[in-house]
Amino acid sequence: MSTEQSAPLAAEEKPASPQRGVKRGWGGWVAGAALAAFALFFIANCRVALDPRVANPNVQGRPRPVKFIFGLDYITFLQISTVIMLLVLLVVFVRGWRRNPGSPVMLMFLCTTLIVWQDPIMNWAPFAVYNPDLIHWPESWPLVSLSPTVEPFVVFGYVTFYFGPYFPAIWMLRKLQARKGPEAFVSRHPLVSLGVLTCAIGFVFDAWLEIQLVHMGMYIYSQVIPWGSVFTGTTFQFPLIWESFSVTFVMVPAAILCYRDDTGKSVAEKLAAKARIFPGRPVLGTFLVMFAIINVSYFAYGAWFAVIKATKAATSVACPWPYPEAKVYDPQGFYETAGAQGPYSVGIWSTWMSGQPNGRPHVDSPPPGAGACAATGKNG
């Protein structure tokens, strides 16, 4: 049955009418023009200055009360490396698409890049505070303003983060299937096996990468649940179990949707065909299925942290606050309780969305010099 289904598929992919070639050419030009327009739009609007809503008026310059790895400031390096990475990814995508137009892998490449529109929400939910030195969008823009401090351009490299684990996972799965044979669990339940492999690889990959980035000063998690986190109470605290597990909510669906069975069809292609989404345009239908599922998965990640935020379980604050040029992001008053020096910022969505309908609760500040944050040094 597999041979009978694979043969027509291969036959369908061979012929390419001149009309399809023309459309593909126009599509490339349109995509290139859109990308160039977006890049120019970002260049025209990007900044490193801070909006008064975020900036601390009591601090001149950008002092750092904490040393990053080896005492170095990696922000310039991180931004340059991000630009290089994006250029490499662009070349990889263009070459991959020209070689295999409509490939599910290339479509997922796009989906895990485009979910960046949700990033301000996903910074708000887990208390992810980015370094104001990063080149960023204007903080006053409605969606962008959800980020605790700034919304940087480095997040455009999300594809390597959320889709990267798929490649070692699918390689390991194919190796295991070849070694164990058709009766093995990995052959009889390939989607479950791929999901488990992606989850394990993604967890380790995320922990390794994010702990480094936090120690480099790219961002911090200003509040975390003490249990299941590492380096708690320090600037470099990281919600290990909570973050590294929840990012797999996106990684696992991304991998499963790209899995091809012996018919050559991916899971996403089959779902699009079954739902009859643009049956005359299967590539578009596949993309829409992927985009919808990946966005819902990313929302699940945000909901996971929104619950943590609303229940006020994230009681450990990152001390000292490493970005004194920005107001301390303290929507629930935990920083002030710990003796951190203000001024404080509650950010956007600090009322019922954070489980506090009346907004930031009143906090009685401890005596000068008292509190966990005061003991780690003053901010500014």
C-alpha positions in Angstrom: 0.0 0.0 0.0 2.9 2.4 0.8 4.4 1.8 -2.6 1.1 2.5 -4.3 0.7 5.7 -2.5 4.4 6.8 -2.9 4.5 6.4 -6.7 1.8 8.9 -7.5 3.3 11.3 -5.1 6.7 11.1 -6.9 4.9 11.4 -10.2 3.1 14.5 -9.1 6.3 16.3 -8.1 8.1 15.8 -11.4 6.2 17.9 -13.9 6.4 21.6 -13.5 4.4 23.7 -15.9 5.7 27.0 -17.1 2.8 28.8 -15.3 3.8 27.3 -12.0 7.4 28.4 -12.6 6.3 32.0 -13.3 4.2 32.0 -10.1 7.1 30.8 -8.1 9.3 33.5 -9.5 6.8 36.2 -8.7 6.4 34.8 -5.2 10.1 35.0 -4.7 10.2 38.6 -5.7 7.3 39.5 -3.6 8.8 37.7 -0.6 12.1 39.5 -1.1 10.5 42.9 -1.4 8.4 42.2 1.8 11.6 41.2 3.7 13.5 44.2 2.5 10.6 46.5 3.4 10.4 45.0 6.9 14.1 45.3 7.4 14.0 49.0 6.4 11.0 49.5 8.7 12.9 48.1 11.6 16.0 50.1 10.9 13.9 53.3 10.7 12.2 52.6 14.1 14.8 50.7 16.2 16.5 52.3 19.1 18.6 51.8 22.2 17.2 54.8 24.1 14.6 54.1 26.8 11.0 55.4 26.9 10.2 57.5 30.0 7.7 54.8 31.0 10.6 52.4 31.4 13.6 54.6 32.1 14.9 55.4 35.6 15.3 59.2 35.7 17.6 58.9 38.7 20.4 57.0 36.9 22.9 58.5 34.4 24.5 56.2 31.9 24.1 52.4 32.1 26.0 51.1 35.1 26.0 47.4 35.8 26.0 46.3 39.5 26.7 42.7 38.6 29.5 41.1 36.6 28.5 38.9 33.7 30.6 35.8 32.6 34.3 36.6 32.8 33.3 40.2 33.7 32.5 41.0 30.0 29.6 42.8 28.4 28.5 40.5 25.6 25.6 42.7 24.2 27.5 43.9 21.1 28.8 40.4 20.4 25.3 38.9 20.8 23.7 41.4 18.4 26.4 41.0 15.8 26.2 37.2 16.0 22.4 37.5 15.7 22.7 39.4 12.5 25.1 36.9 11.1 22.9 34.0 12.2 19.8 35.6 10.5 21.7 36.1 7.2 22.8 32.4 7.4 19.3 31.3 8.1 18.0 33.4 5.2 20.5 31.8 2.8 19.5 28.3 4.2 15.8 29.0 3.7 16.2 30.4 0.1 18.3 27.5 -1.0 16.1 25.0 0.7 12.9 26.5 -0.8 14.4 26.6 -4.3 15.6 23.0 -4.0 12.2 21.8 -2.6 9.4 24.3 -2.9 6.7 23.7 -0.3 8.8 21.5 1.9 7.2 21.0 5.3 10.6 21.7 6.9 10.8 25.1 5.1 7.2 25.9 6.0 7.9 25.1 9.7 11.0 27.3 9.3 8.7 30.2 8.5 6.1 29.3 11.3 8.7 29.2 14.1 10.0 32.6 12.9 6.6 34.3 12.5 5.5 33.4 16.1 7.8 36.2 17.2 4.7 38.4 17.1 3.7 36.8 20.4 7.1 37.4 22.0 6.1 40.5 24.1 3.3 38.4 25.7 5.7 35.6 26.3 8.1 38.0 28.0 5.4 39.4 30.2 4.1 36.0 31.4 7.4 34.5 32.7 9.0 37.8 33.9 11.6 37.8 31.1 13.3 41.1 31.3 15.6 42.0 28.4 18.8 44.1 28.7 17.9 47.7 27.6 21.2 47.9 25.7 19.8 45.6 23.1 18.5 47.3 19.9 14.7 47.2 20.2 11.4 48.4 19.0 9.8 51.6 20.5 8.5 50.7 23.9 5.4 52.8 23.5 3.9 50.6 20.7 0.8 48.7 22.0 1.9 45.1 21.6 5.6 45.9 22.2 4.7 47.6 25.5 3.8 44.3 27.1 7.5 43.4 27.5 8.7 44.3 31.0 11.5 46.5 29.6 12.2 46.2 25.8 11.4 44.0 22.9 14.7 43.3 21.1 15.4 42.3 17.5 17.4 39.2 18.6 14.2 37.2 19.0 14.0 36.9 15.2 16.3 33.9 15.5 13.6 31.9 17.2 13.7 29.2 14.4 17.0 27.9 15.7 15.6 27.6 19.2 12.1 26.2 18.7 12.8 24.1 15.5 16.4 23.2 16.1 15.8 20.1 18.3 13.8 18.5 15.5 16.9 17.7 13.5 18.8 15.6 16.0 15.5 14.0 17.2 14.5 12.9 13.7 18.0 11.6 13.0 18.0 9.6 16.2 14.5 8.2 15.4 15.5 7.1 11.9 18.6 5.4 13.4 16.6 3.6 16.0 14.0 2.5 13.5 16.6 1.1 11.2 18.4 -0.7 14.1 15.3 -2.0 15.9 13.2 -3.1 12.9 9.5 -2.6 12.1 8.2 -4.3 15.2 10.0 -2.1 17.6 8.1 0.6 19.6 9.9 3.4 17.7 8.6 2.0 14.4 5.1 1.3 15.5 4.7 4.6 17.4 6.9 7.0 15.5 5.1 10.2 16.5 5.2 9.4 20.2 8.9 8.4 19.9 9.7 11.6 18.0 7.8 13.7 20.6 9.7 12.1 23.5 13.1 12.5 21.8 12.3 16.1 20.9 11.2 16.8 24.5 14.4 15.4 26.0 16.7 17.1 23.5 14.8 20.4 23.7 14.9 20.4 27.5 18.7 20.0 27.6 19.2 22.4 24.7 17.1 25.1 26.3 18.7 24.8 29.7 22.2 24.9 28.2 21.4 27.9 26.0 19.3 30.0 28.3 21.6 29.7 31.4 24.4 30.9 29.3 22.4 33.9 27.8 21.2 34.9 31.3 24.8 34.8 32.6 25.9 36.9 29.5 23.4 39.6 30.5 21.0 39.3 27.5 18.0 39.0 29.9 17.0 37.9 33.3 14.0 36.1 34.9 13.1 38.8 37.4 10.8 36.4 39.4 10.9 32.6 39.5 9.4 29.8 41.6 12.1 28.9 44.1 11.5 25.1 43.8 12.7 23.7 40.5 14.9 26.8 39.7 18.6 27.3 39.8 20.8 30.2 41.0 17.7 31.4 42.9 17.9 34.8 44.5 20.7 36.0 42.3 20.6 38.0 39.1 21.2 34.8 37.1 18.3 32.8 38.5 16.7 30.5 36.0 13.4 28.6 36.2 14.9 25.3 35.0 12.0 22.9 35.3 9.3 25.5 34.5 11.0 27.1 31.5 13.0 24.2 29.9 10.0 21.9 30.0 7.4 24.4 28.8 9.4 25.5 25.7 8.9 21.9 24.5 5.2 22.8 24.2 6.3 24.4 20.9 9.3 22.2 20.0 7.3 18.9 20.1 4.4 19.9 17.8 6.9 21.5 15.4 8.7 18.2 15.1 5.7 16.0 14.8 4.0 18.2 12.2 7.1 17.7 10.0 7.3 13.9 10.3 6.9 12.1 7.0 5.6 8.5 6.9 6.3 6.0 4.2 3.9 7.7 1.9 6.2 10.8 1.8 3.5 12.9 3.3 4.1 15.0 6.5 1.6 15.0 9.4 0.8 18.7 8.6 0.1 17.9 5.0 -2.3 15.1 6.0 -4.1 17.3 8.5 -4.5 20.0 5.9 -5.9 17.5 3.3 -8.2 15.9 5.9 -9.6 19.4 6.9 -9.8 20.4 3.2 -8.0 23.7 3.9 -7.4 25.2 0.5 -7.4 21.8 -1.3 -6.4 23.5 -4.5 -3.3 25.1 -2.8 -1.9 22.3 -0.6 1.2 24.2 0.3 -0.8 27.1 1.6 -3.1 24.8 3.5 -0.2 23.0 5.1 1.3 26.3 6.2 -1.9 27.5 7.7 -2.3 24.2 9.7 1.3 24.6 11.0 0.9 28.2 11.8 -2.4 27.7 13.7 -1.0 24.8 15.8 2.3 26.4 16.5 0.6 29.6 17.7 -1.8 27.7 19.9 1.2 25.8 21.3 3.0 29.0 22.0 -0.1 30.3 23.7 0.0 27.2 25.9 3.5 28.1 26.9 2.4 31.6 27.9 -0.7 30.3 29.7 1.6 28.0 31.8 3.5 31.0 33.1 0.4 33.2 33.3 -1.0 30.8 35.9 2.3 30.9 37.8 2.2 34.7 37.7 -1.5 35.0 38.8 -0.9 32.6 41.7 2.1 34.6 42.9 4.1 31.5 43.1 7.2 33.2 41.6 8.4 34.7 44.8 12.2 34.7 44.3 13.5 37.9 42.8 16.7 38.4 40.8 19.1 40.5 43.0 20.7 42.8 42.3 18.6 44.3 39.6 21.1 44.4 36.8 19.7 47.2 34.6 19.5 50.3 36.9 18.9 52.6 33.9 15.4 51.0 33.8 12.8 51.1 36.6 12.7 47.8 38.6 10.0 45.7 37.1 8.0 44.9 40.2 4.3 44.3 39.3 3.6 42.3 42.5 5.7 44.2 45.0 8.2 41.4 45.7 11.3 43.5 44.8 10.2 46.3 47.2 9.5 43.8 49.9 13.1 42.4 49.4 14.5 45.9 49.8 15.4 46.7 46.2 15.8 50.4 45.5 13.1 51.9 43.2 11.6 53.5 41.3 9.4 50.6 40.3 7.5 49.7 37.2 4.4 47.7 37.1 4.4 47.3 33.4 1.3 46.5 31.3 -1.3 43.9 32.3 -0.6 44.2 36.0 -4.2 44.0 37.1 -6.6 41.0 36.6 -4.3 39.5 34.0 -1.8 39.0 36.8 -4.3 37.8 39.4 -4.6 41.2 41.1 -7.8 43.1 40.0 -6.8 46.2 42.0 -3.3 46.3 40.6 0.0 46.2 42.4 -0.6 45.7 46.1 0.6 48.1 48.7 3.9 47.2 50.1 5.6 48.3 53.3 9.2 48.8 52.5 11.7 47.3 54.9 14.1 49.6 56.8 17.1 51.0 54.8 19.7 48.2 54.2 17.2 45.5 55.2 15.9 42.8 52.8 17.5 40.2 50.5 18.0 42.7 47.6 19.5 45.4 49.8 22.1 43.0 51.0 23.3 42.4 47.4 24.0 46.0 46.7 22.1 49.1 45.7 20.6 49.6 42.3 22.1 52.7 40.8 
